[in-house]
Amino acid sequence: MVKVVTDSTAYLEPGVAEELGISIVPLNVHFGDEVLRDGIDITAAEFFRRLDRSPEMPTSSPPSRSTFEKVYSELSKTTDEIISIHISGKLSQTCAVANAAAAPFLGRCNIAVVDSLTMSLGLGILATAAAKAAVQGKSLDEIVRLLRGMIPHIYVVFFVETLDYLERGGRIGRAQAILGSMLGIKPLLIMEDGEIVPLEKVRTRSRAIDKLFDFVIEFPHIEQMAILQKSPVATEETLLLIERLEMVLPEMEFPVITYGPVLATHVGPNTMGVIVYEGMV
């Protein structure tokens, strides 16, 4: 049976990884010289508490090649086919490291590394679909084709409260960051071909939330979606957004999920967004 590997940026409901046999490789979070494994040495809640106190901005890095090799080696004892699906290559070098780690297994284990072009729940949906397909007896090629078909139907849109993290990541220039901060601009961003790019500029959080609402209700069909924020507890503005969405989409569920330390190093705290999987329409 095909075995599935993903990374710690994937959002999976508790127990799903164990139930479906998904192996999770942790990315690293850096506070100065301190290196912490995402989801093992530091949780999202701990990260945000520490971020509030830290004088320096944290960074992230992919898992080491040896970490991947260890996971692949263990799995290759029971299978000769592995699918390894990870955070967008535009946000992390995780896929590149996974490919390098897979190379020595050529000839004894077929490892397909897939760039999800997404993260969080989007990556979780793909990893779950791959694992369920594997349980059903699908081949590695069939699972790769399934994921390639699903990827274009996953959308991530969000807005940020501060432009500092986008500037540091090279997604906007210094002049844009200074001017944007002076004007109180909160850019609405979208994941496009795996990259975070500007979609629209708004001046207030309430207007940004209006834009999230407008984005969601444009879909004729939604198979799964979630509201993304730093805390699992719905805020007053999140509850208002859910209330508006329920009026238009009464059959739909709108879970509130947290984004983790790795995404936070790119977008900062107090980000809010939506992740939509429209299904294979």
Backbone torsions as a table, in degrees:
resi	resn	phi	psi	omega
1	MET	NA	142.2	178.0
2	VAL	-65.9	134.9	176.3
3	LYS	-101.8	147.6	-175.6
4	VAL	-114.3	132.4	175.9
5	VAL	-122.0	136.2	171.0
6	THR	-137.0	-167.0	-178.8
7	ASP	-126.7	175.5	-171.4
8	SER	-70.4	-8.7	177.3
9	THR	-80.0	-12.3	178.8
10	ALA	-71.9	134.3	174.3
11	TYR	-92.0	116.6	177.4
12	LEU	-125.9	138.5	176.3
13	GLU	-62.2	149.0	-179.8
14	PRO	-52.9	132.4	176.8
15	GLY	90.0	-15.4	-176.0
16	VAL	-67.1	-44.3	-179.2
17	ALA	-60.0	-43.7	179.5
18	GLU	-66.7	-44.3	-177.3
19	GLU	-62.5	-40.4	-175.7
20	LEU	-99.0	-1.0	177.8
21	GLY	71.4	35.9	178.7
22	ILE	-87.8	125.5	176.4
23	SER	-88.3	133.9	-177.1
24	ILE	-115.3	123.3	178.7
25	VAL	-101.2	125.0	-176.1
26	PRO	-80.9	136.7	167.7
27	LEU	-78.2	173.3	-178.6
28	ASN	-112.0	143.2	175.3
29	VAL	-116.1	133.1	-176.0
30	HIS	-115.1	124.9	167.3
31	PHE	-113.0	98.5	-174.1
32	GLY	63.7	-124.7	179.8
33	ASP	-88.4	-5.6	-178.2
34	GLU	-84.9	129.7	-179.5
35	VAL	-113.0	124.8	-178.0
36	LEU	-123.2	137.6	178.6
37	ARG	-81.9	123.5	-178.1
38	ASP	-58.9	125.6	177.6
39	GLY	82.5	-8.9	178.9
40	ILE	-115.2	-58.8	179.9
41	ASP	-87.7	-19.1	-178.8
42	ILE	-150.8	133.2	176.5
43	THR	-94.5	170.9	178.3
44	ALA	-60.6	-43.6	-179.1
45	ALA	-62.8	-43.5	178.9
46	GLU	-64.6	-38.8	179.5
47	PHE	-60.7	-48.0	-176.7
48	PHE	-68.4	-34.0	175.5
49	ARG	-64.2	-42.7	-179.2
50	ARG	-69.7	-36.3	179.8
51	LEU	-60.3	-37.5	179.7
52	ASP	-62.8	-29.1	-176.0
53	ARG	-99.1	-16.6	-171.3
54	SER	-79.3	134.1	177.8
55	PRO	-78.4	-14.4	-178.2
56	GLU	-117.7	151.8	-179.3
57	MET	-81.0	130.8	-179.5
58	PRO	-73.6	161.8	174.9
59	THR	-130.4	173.7	177.6
60	SER	-132.4	161.0	176.8
61	SER	-146.0	157.5	-179.2
62	PRO	-71.8	165.4	172.9
63	PRO	-61.6	156.9	178.0
64	SER	-73.4	158.9	176.6
65	ARG	-59.5	-40.3	-178.9
66	SER	-64.6	-32.3	177.4
67	THR	-63.7	-45.9	177.2
68	PHE	-63.8	-44.5	-178.1
69	GLU	-59.3	-38.3	179.4
70	LYS	-64.4	-43.5	179.5
71	VAL	-65.5	-47.1	-179.7
72	TYR	-62.6	-40.1	-178.9
73	SER	-62.8	-43.6	-179.8
74	GLU	-64.9	-44.2	-179.0
75	LEU	-68.2	-33.5	-177.4
76	SER	-67.9	-9.8	175.5
77	LYS	-72.6	-22.4	-175.7
78	THR	-122.0	-2.7	179.3
79	THR	-151.6	159.7	173.5
80	ASP	-116.7	15.0	177.1
81	GLU	-139.3	124.8	180.0
82	ILE	-132.0	136.7	170.6
83	ILE	-112.9	128.3	-174.2
84	SER	-120.8	105.8	-173.6
85	ILE	-116.4	131.3	-167.1
86	HIS	-138.8	171.1	177.4
87	ILE	-51.0	149.4	-179.4
88	SER	-47.0	134.0	178.0
89	GLY	-66.0	-13.7	176.7
90	LYS	-81.4	-15.2	-179.6
91	LEU	-106.2	-20.7	-175.4
92	SER	-156.6	154.1	176.6
93	GLN	-88.2	17.0	-176.3
94	THR	-57.9	-45.1	-180.0
95	CYS	-63.0	-39.3	179.8
96	ALA	-63.4	-42.4	178.9
97	VAL	-67.0	-40.5	178.9
98	ALA	-61.5	-42.0	178.4
99	ASN	-62.6	-42.0	178.9
100	ALA	-64.2	-39.7	-179.8
101	ALA	-70.1	-29.6	-178.4
102	ALA	-75.6	-26.0	-173.7
103	ALA	-54.3	-44.9	-178.1
104	PRO	-65.7	-14.7	-178.2
105	PHE	-88.4	-3.5	-179.0
106	LEU	-55.0	129.0	179.1
107	GLY	99.5	-23.6	178.6
108	ARG	-121.0	-18.4	175.3
109	CYS	-152.2	126.6	-178.7
110	ASN	-87.1	110.5	-178.2
111	ILE	-113.6	118.2	177.3
112	ALA	-102.5	117.9	177.4
113	VAL	-96.8	124.9	-176.3
114	VAL	-117.9	126.7	173.4
115	ASP	-82.3	116.2	-176.1
116	SER	-73.2	-18.9	-173.8
117	LEU	59.5	19.2	-179.6
118	THR	-149.8	-163.3	179.0
119	MET	-163.1	-178.3	175.7
120	SER	53.9	-129.1	-178.3
121	LEU	-62.0	-34.7	178.8
122	GLY	-58.0	-45.8	177.7
123	LEU	-68.1	-38.1	178.2
124	GLY	-61.9	-40.7	178.0
125	ILE	-61.4	-43.5	-178.6
126	LEU	-67.7	-44.2	179.8
127	ALA	-63.3	-40.1	178.7
128	THR	-65.4	-43.9	179.1
129	ALA	-62.0	-40.7	178.9
130	ALA	-63.1	-44.6	-178.3
131	ALA	-66.2	-40.3	178.4
132	LYS	-66.2	-38.6	177.5
133	ALA	-65.1	-37.4	178.5
134	ALA	-64.4	-42.6	178.2
135	VAL	-61.3	-34.4	178.6
136	GLN	-75.8	-3.7	176.8
137	GLY	91.2	13.6	178.6
138	LYS	-67.1	149.7	179.1
139	SER	-79.3	167.8	178.4
140	LEU	-59.3	-46.2	179.8
141	ASP	-60.8	-40.4	179.4
142	GLU	-64.8	-39.5	-179.7
143	ILE	-69.3	-40.3	177.1
144	VAL	-60.3	-43.9	179.0
145	ARG	-63.5	-40.0	178.2
146	LEU	-58.7	-48.4	-178.1
147	LEU	-66.1	-42.0	178.0
148	ARG	-58.5	-34.5	178.4
149	GLY	-73.3	-33.0	-177.6
150	MET	-77.7	-36.8	-171.7
151	ILE	-51.8	-44.6	-178.7
152	PRO	-67.4	-9.1	-176.7
153	HIS	-102.5	11.3	177.7
154	ILE	-108.2	128.1	-175.9
155	TYR	-124.9	139.1	176.2
156	VAL	-130.0	121.1	177.7
157	VAL	-130.9	136.2	-179.0
158	PHE	-156.8	167.6	173.6
159	PHE	-125.9	155.8	-178.3
160	VAL	-115.9	151.6	-178.2
161	GLU	-87.7	-30.5	179.6
162	THR	-127.7	146.2	-178.6
163	LEU	-92.7	-4.3	-174.4
164	ASP	-58.8	-42.4	-176.1
165	TYR	-71.1	-36.9	177.7
166	LEU	-66.5	-37.7	178.6
167	GLU	-65.7	-46.0	-179.3
168	ARG	-62.7	-33.5	179.6
169	GLY	-80.8	-0.3	177.6
170	GLY	80.3	11.1	-178.3
171	ARG	-84.0	-20.0	169.9
172	ILE	-139.4	158.4	179.9
173	GLY	-82.4	167.0	-179.8
174	ARG	-60.8	-43.3	-179.7
175	ALA	-62.5	-42.1	178.2
176	GLN	-61.9	-41.1	-178.7
177	ALA	-64.6	-45.0	-179.3
178	ILE	-64.4	-47.9	-179.1
179	LEU	-64.3	-43.1	-179.9
180	GLY	-61.6	-41.0	179.1
181	SER	-66.5	-40.0	179.2
182	MET	-63.6	-37.0	-177.7
183	LEU	-88.3	-4.9	-178.9
184	GLY	70.8	29.8	-177.6
185	ILE	-76.9	135.5	175.0
186	LYS	-118.0	96.8	-175.3
187	PRO	-67.2	136.5	171.7
188	LEU	-87.5	126.8	-172.9
189	LEU	-119.9	154.1	178.9
190	ILE	-136.3	146.9	172.2
191	MET	-83.2	116.7	-178.4
192	GLU	-128.0	118.4	-175.6
193	ASP	51.4	37.4	175.9
194	GLY	84.8	0.3	-176.7
195	GLU	-115.7	145.5	175.8
196	ILE	-82.7	117.2	-178.0
197	VAL	-130.9	151.9	179.0
198	PRO	-66.9	138.4	176.9
199	LEU	-108.7	-42.4	-177.6
200	GLU	-164.6	159.8	177.7
201	LYS	-113.1	133.2	176.3
202	VAL	-130.8	163.3	-174.5
203	ARG	-101.4	-23.8	-175.2
204	THR	-130.7	158.7	177.2
205	ARG	-63.4	-40.1	-178.5
206	SER	-62.5	-38.4	178.1
207	ARG	-69.6	-37.1	177.9
208	ALA	-63.6	-40.4	178.7
209	ILE	-67.0	-36.4	174.0
210	ASP	-57.0	-41.2	-178.7
211	LYS	-67.6	-37.1	176.1
212	LEU	-62.7	-43.6	177.3
213	PHE	-59.6	-48.3	-179.6
214	ASP	-60.0	-38.9	-179.0
215	PHE	-63.4	-45.6	-176.3
216	VAL	-66.1	-44.9	-173.1
217	ILE	-73.9	-6.8	176.5
218	GLU	-74.4	-18.0	-177.7
219	PHE	-76.9	129.0	176.5
220	PRO	-71.8	-24.2	178.7
221	HIS	-147.2	136.2	175.5
222	ILE	-130.7	125.1	178.6
223	GLU	-87.5	-37.8	-179.0
224	GLN	-157.1	143.1	177.1
225	MET	-154.8	168.0	176.6
226	ALA	-156.0	157.6	173.5
227	ILE	-99.0	131.3	-172.8
228	LEU	-106.0	126.9	175.2
229	GLN	-154.6	177.3	-173.8
230	LYS	-81.1	-16.3	-179.7
231	SER	-121.6	143.8	177.1
232	PRO	-74.3	-10.7	179.5
233	VAL	-88.1	122.1	-177.9
234	ALA	-64.9	129.7	176.3
235	THR	-81.8	173.7	179.3
236	GLU	-60.5	-41.3	-179.3
237	GLU	-70.5	-32.1	176.3
238	THR	-66.4	-43.6	179.1
239	LEU	-61.8	-38.0	177.6
240	LEU	-65.5	-40.0	177.7
241	LEU	-63.8	-44.8	179.1
242	ILE	-61.2	-42.6	179.7
243	GLU	-59.8	-42.2	178.6
244	ARG	-66.4	-41.9	-179.4
245	LEU	-66.0	-38.5	-179.6
246	GLU	-63.9	-29.4	178.8
247	MET	-68.7	-33.4	-178.5
248	VAL	-91.1	-34.1	-176.3
249	LEU	-126.2	71.2	-172.0
250	PRO	-65.5	-22.3	-178.8
251	GLU	-87.6	-6.3	-171.6
252	MET	-92.7	146.8	172.0
253	GLU	-99.6	145.2	-177.0
254	PHE	-128.1	72.9	179.5
255	PRO	-65.8	148.8	175.4
256	VAL	-102.3	121.3	-179.3
257	ILE	-122.5	157.9	-179.4
258	THR	-93.4	148.6	168.6
259	TYR	-97.1	147.4	-170.3
260	GLY	-93.1	-176.2	-176.5
261	PRO	-57.8	-38.5	-175.3
262	VAL	-66.0	-48.0	177.3
263	LEU	-63.9	-36.5	-179.3
264	ALA	-62.0	-31.1	177.8
265	THR	-68.2	-18.0	178.1
266	HIS	-93.4	-34.9	-171.8
267	VAL	-119.0	-12.1	178.7
268	GLY	84.4	-179.5	178.7
269	PRO	-80.3	170.5	175.4
270	ASN	61.9	23.4	172.4
271	THR	-81.7	147.0	176.7
272	MET	-138.4	141.1	-178.7
273	GLY	-161.1	-175.3	176.1
274	VAL	-132.5	145.1	172.8
275	ILE	-119.0	126.6	-176.3
276	VAL	-124.8	128.9	169.0
277	TYR	-113.4	112.2	-174.9
278	GLU	-80.9	-6.2	-177.7
279	GLY	84.6	174.3	-177.3
280	MET	-86.0	70.2	-177.2
281	VAL	-85.9	NA	NA
